[in-house]
Amino acid sequence: MTPVALDPQLHAPARLQIATVLANVDSAEFSRLREIAGVSDSVLSKHLSALVEAGYVRLTKSALDGRQRTWASFTRAGRQAFAAHMRALQALVASAEQAIAAE
Amino acid sequence: MNRETMSPVEARAALDKVGAARARIADVGLCPPWRHAAFGAVMSLLILGLGFPLAVQVACLCLAMGLMALIVVHDRRRYGMFINGYRRGATRPVTAALLVAMMALIVVQIRLREQSVETWVPIVVASVAFIVAVGGSVWWARVFRREMTR
């Protein structure tokens, strides 16, 4: 185990997938995020609420095809946290690969 | 695994999850040909108007904005996401190149209008804008897909 600066808010696999989507798009619709993360409506709601509370995600409602839909987007803090989390993950993998190569 | 630490194996698994999510986003780059053509039409309408008097300019601008709004609604409905063309990443140089090309065509169109050229000339310039914009859109989508799947 190597301690690295991982972000506990982005630690859960589903939350990391949600963050990956939001880091690469302007906004994503609730049902699309649910499909990509492979979670239920309630689980996605919980993850999004946690990310909103952390200041990483902003939720907006807008009508599409006559229905109100929820759209999520990253805040600046969310983008920065995701980038830092990714750097930490990549550093962990790189250090392990270096250790294997050195053996 | 606790909340502050992670083993390299777990980190690798997490990065694989990230890769899987990015591969799903790459689908957005699979635009149908008409979607590229629609973007080309927006750009060529903007440039076409500049070759004519103010009334035509305003009409072309309104048409282009209306078409752009339809494209945004289509993207949001089809993909459940919206991606700004000016996003950071590998696509930004493509966007910048397209912007420079469009600015050059705008300058050409305005200069030609000032010289009171024949009516077909601005149409030719707008046609060039259409071809450049469609090519740029196809290029952008390819670069985006490559970035998401690497």
Chai-1 contact restraints between the chains, C-beta under 6 A:
chainA,res_idxA,chainB,res_idxB,connection_type,confidence,min_distance_angstrom,max_distance_angstrom,comment,restraint_id
A,M1,B,T5,contact,1.0,0.0,6.0,A-B,restraint_1
A,M1,B,S7,contact,1.0,0.0,6.0,A-B,restraint_2
A,P3,B,T5,contact,1.0,0.0,6.0,A-B,restraint_3
A,L6,B,M6,contact,1.0,0.0,6.0,A-B,restraint_4
A,P8,B,R3,contact,1.0,0.0,6.0,A-B,restraint_5
A,H11,B,R3,contact,1.0,0.0,6.0,A-B,restraint_6
A,P13,B,K17,contact,1.0,0.0,6.0,A-B,restraint_7
A,L16,B,A14,contact,1.0,0.0,6.0,A-B,restraint_8
A,L16,B,K17,contact,1.0,0.0,6.0,A-B,restraint_9
A,Q17,B,K17,contact,1.0,0.0,6.0,A-B,restraint_10
A,Q17,B,A21,contact,1.0,0.0,6.0,A-B,restraint_11
A,T20,B,V18,contact,1.0,0.0,6.0,A-B,restraint_12
A,T20,B,A21,contact,1.0,0.0,6.0,A-B,restraint_13
A,V21,B,A21,contact,1.0,0.0,6.0,A-B,restraint_14
A,N24,B,I25,contact,1.0,0.0,6.0,A-B,restraint_15
A,V25,B,M81,contact,1.0,0.0,6.0,A-B,restraint_16
A,V25,B,I83,contact,1.0,0.0,6.0,A-B,restraint_17
A,D26,B,F82,contact,1.0,0.0,6.0,A-B,restraint_18
A,D26,B,I83,contact,1.0,0.0,6.0,A-B,restraint_19
A,D26,B,N84,contact,1.0,0.0,6.0,A-B,restraint_20
A,S27,B,F82,contact,1.0,0.0,6.0,A-B,restraint_21
A,A28,B,M81,contact,1.0,0.0,6.0,A-B,restraint_22
A,E29,B,G80,contact,1.0,0.0,6.0,A-B,restraint_23
A,R32,B,G80,contact,1.0,0.0,6.0,A-B,restraint_24
A,R32,B,M81,contact,1.0,0.0,6.0,A-B,restraint_25
A,I36,B,A21,contact,1.0,0.0,6.0,A-B,restraint_26
A,I36,B,R24,contact,1.0,0.0,6.0,A-B,restraint_27
A,L89,B,A11,contact,1.0,0.0,6.0,A-B,restraint_28
A,L89,B,A14,contact,1.0,0.0,6.0,A-B,restraint_29
A,L89,B,L15,contact,1.0,0.0,6.0,A-B,restraint_30
A,L92,B,P8,contact,1.0,0.0,6.0,A-B,restraint_31
A,L92,B,A11,contact,1.0,0.0,6.0,A-B,restraint_32
A,V93,B,P8,contact,1.0,0.0,6.0,A-B,restraint_33
A,V93,B,A11,contact,1.0,0.0,6.0,A-B,restraint_34
A,V93,B,R12,contact,1.0,0.0,6.0,A-B,restraint_35
A,A96,B,P8,contact,1.0,0.0,6.0,A-B,restraint_36
